[in-house]
């Protein structure tokens, strides 16, 4: 069993299945000691996961005692994972130490929720405790977005097909100098749309082509992406 003296002035006795076997509170004031004993009497030996799910009872002292126990649990987890860092696989690093969430879990939720950022945050609870992993989460999420996974909750392949269809419709409304051009989608993600343009004999410059296409796509797609035209 692990016995730790933590900054929250709580001694947790945790077994190898991560169950809290006992809680010591010698360094607390008497009122808080009483509340800690009361909590343990009420909830008993249980997993640290279940202890973290205990809700407020609306009593200040009880909530403060519960907060100290939770702080001890988070410290235990942090220490535990620091020890395990040496053996972690580089391909699946730990993103959130408070809740022991790895990169693979975020990727799984990203695809499950089709790139819905809010749902991924709610389901994973990443950055909901200390908040230190939020920057890493933002960078990771932006990386997945740039991998052409989902755009506004829709598979990017679907968006590319839609752009191809819109290019066909563009020739019905475009100025005459565009009618002989050919457009091909090179790539698309949540931030950028890249299109190759074969101008043929047209003298229209890239800036005007980009502006004309951008206005057309913006009105038809209702999607804010940066258009790049490659000649």
PyMOL commands that set and color helices and strands:
alter all, ss='L'
color gray80, all
select helices_A, chain A and resi 30-43+48-52+60-87+90-92+103-112+117-124+134-146+156-173+176-178+206-221
alter helices_A, ss='H'
color red, helices_A
select strands_A, chain A and resi 2-5+11-14+19-24+46-47+94-96+101-102+150-151+154-155+182-188+192-198+226-230
alter strands_A, ss='S'
color yellow, strands_A
deselect
rebuild
show_as cartoon
